[in-house]
């Protein structure tokens, strides 16, 4: 693979999430790369990278298309065919992560973790959508629909595709950079969650003293430590300002409907003011409390009520 990418080519006309996001990855890694949208094959030979066009996948020549009959398929149970985004992420993803996280020190383990999160949550759904496959549970096409909103409407004068492509690519760059930083924070949070779960010793309330993203870490740890699986019901952690929060643990990491246990339906703020309750969400999946001590006591009370 070439160390410096100055010229990249993709197809013109109607764009899709895979060519836009691929451009966003390259533009994040190589800020000065010139991306040309054309179907002129003569320009392919003068480009450092050709993606989503050309009917060739050859990483040694930086050719990344997936429309040919022998296009590559991911290894693993899902057997998802690569789109161009998957191929670009496979070969340029880790260097892109290093570039985005150049403000801090990251090791190979952290880079691999971030790469895997982005690949699972963002890249694979793009691959699925572009190849016309059914989505697996937890995968979403919301981002694809969002990018499609940049396509010029049929009743708008022609000639706006390149401008809209640039707009969508800029959004993809921002989104990717934010998601890389978020994924690193998930890795850092895991250490805190693992320590809290070990300290809890399998009891149904996990106490965390810092406000962090904890859901994915909790489920990952439970998969690795079956003796802890399903035992925790609530997480107590800091909320807004000086308040504390009792959070229900979802039934699975992608659920925002089903929970292992909820705040009892009979509870209301008015009756629990003296116990420090400030707010109970109508879905009963969290409530805010004045102090950590009060939050733990109320979480215990909720569990005992359910039992």
Secondary structure, 3 states (H helix, E strand, C coil): CCCCCCEEEECCCCCCHHHHHHHHHHHHHCCCCEEEECCCHHHHCCCCEEECCCCCEEHHHCEECCCCCCCCECCCCCCCECCHHHHHHHHHHHHHHHHHCCCCCCCHHHHHHHHHHHHHHHHHHHHHHHCCCCCCCCCCCHHHHHHHCCCCCCCCCCCCHHHHHHHHHHHHHHHHHHHHHHHHHHHHHHHHHHHHHHHHCCCCEEECCCCCCCHHHHHHHHHHCHHHCCCCCEEEEECCCCCEEEEECECCCCCCCCECCCCCCCCCHHHHHHHCEEEECCCCCEEEECCHHHHHHHHHHHHHHHC
